[in-house]
């Protein structure tokens, strides 16, 4: 027996709505926009109440929303400022921090060396002026 045409149409409409919701969710996250039920519903042209009835989509929205709430340490940049797929891993952040600290150490050492060179040059210059100023031949 052939399925009811109304049931087929409802199933197609349901799948299209799901596809629009998932697409809107991805686009909001990729753009770094806050991912909320209202935002996904508006971007997809669907109702918020329908989103709440879809467990997988609503849990995905909640996960992304928690990330964008800035639930990290105080003063941290909210995770929503950068799309999830582009956020740095902890390991890469540690590597960048280590590299920056090494470079700062190199620059501090170079500054110390240059200050000593400058002090020596200024001291030599003063000595030369003092000697020439005390020279009775001039």
BAFI-3210 file (N, C-alpha, C; in Angstrom, 3 decimals, decimal comma, padded with zeros to 6 digits):
// residues 138
n [1|2|3|4|5|6|7|8|9|10|11|12|13|14|15|16|17|18|19|20|21|22|23|24|25|26|27|28|29|30|31|32|33|34|35|36|37|38|39|40|41|42|43|44|45|46|47|48|49|50|51|52|53|54|55|56|57|58|59|60|61|62|63|64|65|66|67|68|69|70|71|72|73|74|75|76|77|78|79|80|81|82|83|84|85|86|87|88|89|90|91|92|93|94|95|96|97|98|99|100|101|102|103|104|105|106|107|108|109|110|111|112|113|114|115|116|117|118|119|120|121|122|123|124|125|126|127|128|129|130|131|132|133|134|135|136|137|138]
n.u [000,834|000,478|002,071|000,364|-000,285|-000,358|001,074|003,550|004,167|004,274|006,478|008,513|008,439|009,183|011,856|013,039|012,741|014,339|016,809|017,097|017,281|019,636|021,481|021,282|022,196|024,864|025,823|025,537|027,334|029,723|030,012|030,570|028,597|026,292|024,891|021,712|018,417|016,433|017,880|018,672|016,152|015,089|016,965|016,597|013,968|011,938|009,973|010,701|009,649|009,424|012,122|012,802|011,600|013,211|015,538|018,327|019,124|018,451|020,130|022,599|022,477|022,403|024,942|026,678|025,805|026,574|029,321|029,585|028,776|030,913|031,940|034,353|037,434|037,556|037,572|038,269|038,182|035,053|033,976|032,323|033,204|034,858|034,451|033,599|034,994|037,322|038,652|041,501|043,495|044,280|046,893|048,105|047,896|049,521|052,002|052,289|052,416|054,763|056,634|056,345|057,182|059,864|060,833|060,446|062,317|064,696|064,630|064,761|067,320|068,818|068,221|069,452|072,132|072,485|072,022|074,254|076,281|075,713|076,053|078,769|079,799|078,942|080,322|082,982|082,947|082,580|084,903|086,793|086,129|086,686|089,417|090,356|089,543|091,138|093,602|096,546|097,751|095,961]
n.v [-001,187|002,215|005,091|007,741|010,744|013,187|012,608|012,079|014,626|016,077|014,862|015,554|018,366|018,536|017,558|019,491|021,741|021,006|020,921|023,636|024,752|023,565|024,538|027,315|027,405|026,567|028,651|030,901|030,224|030,003|032,618|033,782|034,851|035,261|032,217|031,424|030,265|031,977|033,404|031,385|030,458|032,762|033,195|030,885|031,018|029,780|028,481|029,161|027,412|025,031|024,383|023,705|021,244|019,508|017,364|016,892|019,176|021,246|020,605|021,013|023,763|024,664|023,803|025,370|027,875|027,912|028,022|030,557|032,140|032,857|031,324|030,920|031,954|034,992|038,024|036,879|036,538|036,313|033,159|033,177|035,172|034,181|031,814|028,382|026,432|027,757|028,359|028,478|025,743|024,506|023,559|024,846|027,481|027,451|026,933|029,263|031,145|030,349|030,825|033,614|034,421|033,562|035,225|037,728|037,505|037,397|039,981|041,545|040,849|041,867|044,597|045,148|044,680|046,703|049,004|048,899|049,197|051,772|053,256|052,823|054,065|056,721|057,257|057,043|059,181|061,382|061,157|061,711|064,370|065,574|065,091|066,530|069,084|069,601|069,732|071,426|072,323|073,315]
n.w [000,000|-000,762|000,743|002,475|000,746|002,144|004,438|003,316|002,294|004,674|005,894|004,076|004,364|007,039|006,944|005,261|006,866|009,036|007,704|006,990|009,565|010,582|008,726|009,198|011,837|011,509|009,877|011,542|013,597|012,135|011,315|013,670|015,162|017,921|019,004|019,367|020,346|019,370|017,441|015,611|014,832|013,616|011,539|010,045|009,404|010,880|013,653|017,106|018,989|017,548|017,259|019,884|020,079|018,773|019,673|019,019|017,556|019,339|021,499|020,318|019,825|022,478|023,399|021,771|022,566|025,244|024,937|023,816|025,869|027,326|029,436|030,550|032,120|034,086|032,311|029,948|026,399|024,883|023,709|021,514|019,867|018,002|015,460|016,197|014,698|014,084|016,349|018,479|019,648|022,942|023,052|020,833|021,647|023,910|022,670|021,128|023,182|024,502|022,463|022,217|024,778|024,708|022,675|023,890|025,949|024,452|023,334|025,669|026,582|024,445|024,674|027,146|026,463|024,511|026,073|027,776|025,883|024,946|027,309|027,719|025,398|025,806|028,149|027,241|025,459|027,207|028,692|026,696|026,114|028,554|028,802|026,571|027,287|029,481|028,499|028,297|025,974|024,174]
ca.u [000,000|001,210|001,886|-000,561|000,385|-000,221|002,177|004,792|004,401|004,678|007,845|009,402|008,472|009,970|013,277|013,459|012,836|015,553|017,963|017,230|017,725|021,047|022,240|021,303|023,056|026,255|026,182|025,707|028,583|030,834|030,133|030,942|027,427|025,762|023,983|020,594|017,217|015,779|018,694|018,570|014,780|014,932|017,802|016,050|012,573|011,124|009,584|011,535|009,023|009,782|013,512|012,837|011,104|014,233|016,576|019,707|019,374|018,415|021,335|023,695|022,337|022,805|026,411|027,299|025,442|027,430|030,652|029,559|028,473|032,160|031,957|035,741|037,943|037,177|038,388|038,563|037,405|033,981|034,247|031,510|033,862|035,544|033,691|034,141|035,956|038,538|039,250|042,798|043,520|045,112|048,292|048,639|048,030|050,732|053,159|052,412|052,849|056,175|057,387|056,322|058,037|061,250|061,163|060,569|063,607|065,733|064,582|065,248|068,777|069,369|068,117|070,506|073,411|072,533|072,188|075,659|077,072|075,461|076,700|080,215|080,092|078,796|081,444|084,175|082,796|082,838|086,345|087,514|085,890|087,385|090,846|090,661|089,312|092,203|094,882|097,057|098,248|094,925]
ca.v [000,000|003,467|006,023|008,868|011,925|014,211|012,183|012,306|016,076|016,497|014,362|016,413|019,679|018,369|017,444|020,804|022,632|020,587|021,347|025,094|025,024|023,176|025,494|028,598|027,203|026,565|029,982|031,788|029,846|030,347|034,081|034,257|035,481|034,482|031,142|031,343|029,708|033,044|033,717|030,283|030,467|033,898|032,977|029,772|031,289|028,767|028,912|028,722|026,253|023,835|024,050|023,042|019,863|018,710|017,184|017,038|020,572|022,093|020,373|021,677|025,200|024,873|023,678|026,559|029,025|027,873|028,489|031,994|032,860|033,239|030,618|030,710|032,798|036,408|038,820|036,148|036,924|035,338|032,187|033,494|036,143|033,413|030,589|027,184|025,756|028,545|028,632|027,850|024,705|024,860|023,272|025,891|028,695|027,289|027,082|030,681|031,839|030,014|031,560|035,036|034,606|033,437|036,446|038,803|037,307|037,832|041,447|042,099|040,676|042,807|045,933|045,249|044,807|048,018|050,006|048,871|049,779|053,208|053,814|052,805|055,089|058,031|057,406|057,320|060,532|062,311|061,095|062,410|065,806|065,993|065,119|067,632|070,309|069,777|069,708|072,802|072,719|073,932]
ca.w [000,000|-000,931|001,861|002,335|000,198|003,169|005,307|002,552|002,247|006,024|006,111|003,272|005,007|008,265|006,568|004,760|008,032|009,749|006,910|007,146|010,932|010,696|007,919|009,923|013,000|011,018|009,387|012,699|014,266|011,244|011,300|014,996|015,775|019,046|018,608|020,306|019,730|018,610|016,269|014,646|014,312|012,698|010,351|009,266|009,077|011,540|014,999|018,229|019,638|016,785|017,585|021,188|019,953|018,077|020,703|018,534|017,188|020,538|022,306|019,607|020,108|023,883|023,494|021,177|023,395|026,436|024,529|023,555|027,106|027,973|030,716|030,940|033,195|034,039|031,415|028,719|025,230|024,727|022,653|020,350|019,014|016,973|015,184|016,845|013,830|013,928|017,657|018,716|020,675|024,091|022,702|019,956|022,452|024,724|021,784|020,796|024,387|024,701|021,437|022,580|025,955|024,250|021,928|024,881|026,645|023,505|023,236|026,932|026,568|023,469|025,280|028,167|025,749|023,880|027,135|028,205|024,784|024,948|028,501|027,468|024,388|026,441|029,083|026,439|024,919|028,315|029,005|025,632|026,286|029,765|028,489|025,650|028,019|030,460|027,794|028,295|024,653|023,346]
c.u [000,875|000,969|000,965|000,194|000,570|000,935|003,513|005,145|004,869|006,109|008,847|009,553|009,320|011,465|013,816|013,638|014,084|016,802|018,181|017,757|019,209|021,928|022,362|022,238|024,528|026,699|026,391|027,027|029,782|031,082|030,568|029,805|026,962|024,757|022,929|019,414|016,539|016,552|018,612|017,188|014,594|015,716|017,234|014,610|011,635|010,785|010,556|010,955|009,346|011,216|013,603|012,373|012,110|015,427|018,003|020,039|019,398|019,634|022,558|023,662|022,800|024,323|027,103|027,003|026,301|028,828|030,664|029,219|029,741|032,281|033,372|036,141|037,524|038,122|038,719|037,697|036,300|034,250|033,471|032,148|034,573|034,736|034,392|035,214|037,280|039,223|040,534|042,679|044,415|046,587|048,882|048,799|049,270|051,990|053,374|052,909|054,335|057,047|057,456|057,215|059,517|061,695|061,322|061,896|064,753|065,787|065,095|066,767|069,443|069,306|069,202|071,861|073,546|072,688|073,638|076,563|076,930|076,151|078,212|080,594|079,977|079,926|082,732|084,141|083,087|084,320|087,153|087,338|086,644|088,878|091,189|090,476|090,426|093,584|095,410|097,553|097,207|094,665]
c.v [001,246|004,396|007,177|010,083|013,047|013,873|012,398|013,787|016,582|016,060|015,212|017,789|019,623|018,326|018,773|021,794|022,305|021,077|022,851|025,447|024,715|024,150|026,837|028,512|027,260|027,949|030,968|031,495|030,256|031,850|034,638|034,978|034,638|033,443|031,003|030,724|030,753|033,356|032,647|030,286|031,584|033,666|031,882|030,015|030,239|029,247|028,382|027,471|024,965|023,419|023,291|021,588|018,944|018,525|017,401|018,485|021,451|021,844|021,015|023,189|025,490|024,796|024,922|027,807|029,078|028,370|030,000|032,802|033,299|032,596|030,340|031,640|034,243|037,148|038,110|036,686|035,895|034,432|032,518|034,504|035,464|032,143|029,359|026,508|026,486|028,847|027,854|026,784|025,165|024,646|024,367|027,207|028,630|027,492|028,554|031,485|031,591|030,772|033,045|035,309|034,501|034,708|037,626|038,712|037,764|039,352|042,108|041,995|041,671|044,237|046,148|045,465|046,199|049,141|050,065|049,503|051,297|053,869|053,880|053,906|056,489|058,290|057,732|058,744|061,581|062,334|061,864|063,915|066,335|066,099|066,291|068,977|070,609|069,818|071,145|073,264|073,450|075,341]
c.w [000,000|000,248|001,486|001,793|001,226|004,116|004,612|002,518|003,613|006,314|005,333|003,924|006,285|007,936|006,037|005,911|008,834|009,016|007,042|008,529|011,091|009,910|008,626|011,123|012,586|010,573|010,540|013,409|013,423|011,228|012,658|015,699|016,957|018,529|019,693|019,575|018,857|017,332|015,199|014,010|013,289|011,412|009,450|008,831|009,661|012,943|016,047|018,862|018,886|017,107|018,900|021,106|019,261|019,005|020,200|018,205|018,440|021,423|021,649|019,865|021,533|024,045|022,946|022,008|024,654|026,108|024,358|024,794|027,811|029,339|031,197|032,062|033,004|033,117|030,113|027,597|025,066|023,541|021,385|019,426|017,857|016,716|015,752|015,998|013,688|015,257|017,843|019,796|021,808|023,775|021,816|020,708|023,336|023,882|021,429|021,984|024,648|023,718|021,787|023,786|025,591|023,526|022,882|025,623|025,749|023,426|024,518|027,005|025,612|024,016|026,327|027,509|025,131|024,912|027,614|027,146|024,785|026,145|028,303|026,481|024,990|027,434|028,352|025,890|026,002|028,669|027,977|025,768|027,490|029,487|027,578|026,344|029,015|029,797|027,696|026,933|023,840|023,736]
res [x|x|x|x|x|x|x|x|x|x|x|x|x|x|x|x|x|x|x|x|x|x|x|x|x|x|x|x|x|x|x|x|x|x|x|x|x|x|x|x|x|x|x|x|x|x|x|x|x|x|x|x|x|x|x|x|x|x|x|x|x|x|x|x|x|x|x|x|x|x|x|x|x|x|x|x|x|x|x|x|x|x|x|x|x|x|x|x|x|x|x|x|x|x|x|x|x|x|x|x|x|x|x|x|x|x|x|x|x|x|x|x|x|x|x|x|x|x|x|x|x|x|x|x|x|x|x|x|x|x|x|x|x|x|x|x|x|x]
***
